[in-house]
Amino acid sequence: MKKIRIGSGSAFWGDMLEPAIELAKTGNVDYIGFDHLAELTLSILQRMKVKDPSTGYIQDIKIWMRSILPITYKNGTKIITNAGGANPEAAAEEVAKIAKELGCDGLKIGVVAGDDIFPILDEISSKGIKLKNLDTGEEDIDSVRDKIVAANAYTGADEIKKCLEEGADVVICGRVSDNALYVGPLMHEFGWDFSDKYVDKLGAAVTIGHIIECSCCVTGGMSNMWKVSKDPWKIGFPIAEVDENGDAVITKPEGSGGIVNEWTVKEHLVYEVHDPGNYLMPDGVGDFTSLKIEEIGTDRVKVSGIKGKPRPETLKVCIGYRDGFIGEGLVMFPWPDAFAKAQWSEKWMRERFKLLGLEPDELRIDYIGENVLHDTIATMPDNDSQPNEAGLRVAARTKTRAQADMVRREASHLWTAGPVGSSFGAPLNPRPIIALWPTLVPREEVKPYYFIKEVSA
Amino acid sequence: MVDAQIKEFAFARSGDKGDISNIGLLAKNDECYELIKKEITSGRIKNHFGKMVKGEVNIYEMPNINALQIVMHNALGGGATKTLRYDQTGKSMGQALLKMSITVEKLVLERAKKAEEEIYKKYSNPDWGENL
């Protein structure tokens, strides 16, 4: 039976490079998918592109390609990435330049774009399509219209598949869904399409893509298995060995660190999923309640019997808009009376804000080591408790950068005006907020396209 | 009957999509799954998290893997890019749920503790899957 080995080389902008190189070298994989985009990333990249039209893609792609292309050019592993971000054409230009320098003669680079619907947002609205906010239920996009910085559709695997059909060795995409980076190669290799006949196969592809797409988050990272993960500093990135029935074995390169067992696969299956019977992706719908997970060897877990449903008629769109600023400060207090010093400083800070007339949209003060994470369900120490140290974190959401900067300034004033021993690190700069407005648009409103570029060295 | 925390019966992994926080709760064995299925209700979740979770809570069952999927709306202080929480993407929400207390039969708790012990013991052997 035909089997395809597909690896996940990156889960976010800033992921580890070494395990990706290991995948290319010793993973014996046919494809590696690289995801670099989070919900916010396109807004950051879009703003970079406005300042300099030759940018707007994930700059890391240069280092990644310099390290990985020399290996994959020789062994034939194909690379699928969404590092193109807001500017896949420019990213491909850069990769072509690097490939030429590396002597990768004849390398074919597929470019997938067309997910950027910012320029046609008004046109879509004018057709009477409501761009309702899926998070808040708000219907009036006009209320934030002038603050929008980016609007990108999560497109599917169609164009990736077409690039592969035309012999692409590297496919550089914009905001295709992370999932499509894995679905595209499987559709191409097994001849799956969107007809009724392959609904379960596409459901399987979407599910398998989901299981591996966050790199080490299924091989012992972010895991309840952290205590038993082997050499976790050498954690391996995952590989799905997929067969034409749509079953898969999840594993990792031989000799790599980490662990793949029923728990790491289960914990990733449930990760960032809502209705598990309807995992909606642009290329299909996975039913996670139908499948079976079984350990078949050390670091080998079989996932089988995956069912699917036809792909949705709409595509998810993520709209980013400017929405004020966040100012933040952090001060630490030593024994004796560390906790009392922190409490005194909370009061000091609140009074200072009043005095200065600062009225943030939201203000939050946390006690480090006590309630930063567990918040309302944390049990706070007694007032007379004597910890070695205590810390205060203050964060505020404001309308202007100047107001956000006041928060930073006041936290730093505790260095001199606070209780004896108050300690500080480097101050945190105010940061602009890009709020997200997730919505749906009919599939036909988005027109992704692709082209192939050949390198001659 | 004894009081015990959810931590004894399940593993958790949580994440975000916008302002929605989700927690996958993985029962340590069949008995634990029946228990969490009965004990974890949207009302109790709302009550446990208090003002951290402002919206609706939906719970989905995954009997094929002994898991519950808990989806909490309006639960991350506005979502990763806007929230003032240090944990912008709600990775710790699952751990916070493990703190929830329930009342169970002493034997059920003992069997759950044993199940966890066996899970970690199994994978402590680097060749744990050799004879599968």
Interface residues (C-beta under 8 A of the other chain):
Chain A: A38 E39 L40 L134 D135 T136 M222 S223 N224 M225 K227 V228 K230 I259 N261 W263 K266 E267 H268 L269 V270 Y271 E272 V273 H274 D275 P276 G277 F288 T289 S290 L291 K292 I293 E295 I296 G297 T298 D299 R300 G320 D323 I326 E362 L363 R364 D366 V372 L373 H374 D375 T376 I377 R393 A395 A396 R397 I433 I434 A435 L436 P438
Chain B: F11 A12 R13 G15 D16 K17 G18 D19 I20 N22 G24 L25 L26 H48 F49 G50 K51 M52 N58 Y60 E61 M62 P63 N64 I65 A67 Q69 V71 N74 G77 G78 G79 A80 T81 K82 L84 R85 Y86 D87 K91 S92 Q95 A96 K99 I119 Y120 Y123 S124 P126 D127 W128 G129 E130 L132
